[in-house]
Amino acid sequence: MYRFSISGENWILRFSPQVLIEAEEKQAILMSLMHIGNELADFSHGSAFIMFAKKIGAIVFEVERIPSLILTVSNIVPEEHWYVQEKNSFKQIENNKRIF
């Protein structure tokens, strides 16, 4: 669990038990949140958002505002498990066809 402040709001960043990542990856996620900064205030209680990090994958966050400001990393989806819709079907994204 990490504590951080953005624009005078004190947040807690926690990781669901099924998210098994190293401390340095957790630190990278925390630093990524600093880049979106004030936009965290726009998320309401119960909402969710995704950040795409090149080295980690798609990071799924859940937002809680009651009783405290808490962000929970509920899952991380590595790039090899991403799919994109093409016409009427879904296909796995090829390594050389990044979406970001």
C-alpha positions in Angstrom: 0.0 0.0 0.0 1.2 3.5 -0.9 0.1 6.9 0.2 0.4 9.9 -2.0 -1.0 13.4 -2.4 -2.2 15.2 -5.5 -3.7 18.7 -5.4 -4.1 18.6 -1.6 -6.0 15.3 -1.7 -4.5 12.3 0.1 -4.9 9.1 -1.7 -4.1 5.4 -0.9 -2.9 3.1 -3.7 -3.4 -0.6 -3.0 -3.0 -3.8 -5.0 -5.5 -6.7 -5.0 -4.1 -9.9 -3.7 -4.2 -11.5 -7.2 -1.9 -8.8 -8.6 1.6 -10.3 -8.2 4.2 -7.7 -9.3 7.5 -6.6 -8.1 8.0 -3.5 -5.9 9.7 -1.6 -8.7 6.6 -2.2 -10.9 4.4 -0.9 -8.1 6.6 2.2 -7.9 6.3 2.7 -11.6 2.5 2.6 -11.4 2.6 5.1 -8.6 4.7 7.4 -10.6 2.4 7.0 -13.6 -0.5 8.2 -11.5 1.4 11.4 -10.7 1.3 12.2 -14.5 -2.5 12.2 -14.6 -2.6 14.3 -11.4 -5.6 16.5 -11.1 -7.7 14.2 -13.4 -8.1 11.8 -10.4 -10.5 14.3 -8.9 -12.9 13.7 -11.9 -13.5 10.0 -11.1 -16.5 9.3 -8.9 -16.9 6.6 -6.3 -17.3 3.2 -7.9 -15.8 4.2 -11.2 -12.8 2.5 -12.9 -10.2 3.4 -15.4 -7.3 1.8 -17.3 -3.8 3.0 -17.9 -1.6 1.4 -20.5 2.1 1.1 -19.5 4.5 -0.2 -22.1 6.5 -2.4 -19.7 3.7 -3.6 -17.5 0.5 -3.8 -19.6 -3.0 -2.6 -19.1 -3.5 -1.6 -15.5 -7.1 -1.6 -14.2 -7.9 0.8 -11.4 -11.0 1.0 -9.2 -11.9 4.2 -7.4 -13.3 4.6 -3.9 -14.0 7.9 -2.4 -15.9 6.7 0.7 -14.6 6.6 3.5 -11.2 7.5 2.0 -9.7 8.3 -1.4 -8.5 4.8 -2.5 -7.3 3.5 -5.8 -7.1 -0.3 -6.1 -5.1 -2.0 -8.9 -7.6 -4.8 -9.5 -5.8 -6.4 -12.4 -2.9 -6.1 -14.8 -3.4 -7.5 -18.3 -0.1 -8.1 -20.2 0.0 -7.0 -23.8 0.0 -10.6 -25.1 -3.6 -11.0 -23.7 -5.0 -7.9 -25.5 -7.5 -8.3 -28.3 -8.9 -5.8 -30.8 -12.1 -5.9 -32.8 -11.6 -6.2 -36.6 -14.8 -6.2 -38.5 -17.1 -8.8 -36.9 -14.5 -10.7 -34.8 -11.8 -10.1 -32.2 -8.1 -10.9 -32.9 -5.1 -10.9 -30.7 -3.0 -7.8 -31.1 0.3 -8.7 -32.8 3.5 -7.6 -31.2 4.3 -5.4 -34.1 0.9 -3.7 -34.1 0.9 -1.7 -30.8 -2.2 0.3 -30.0 -0.3 3.0 -28.2 
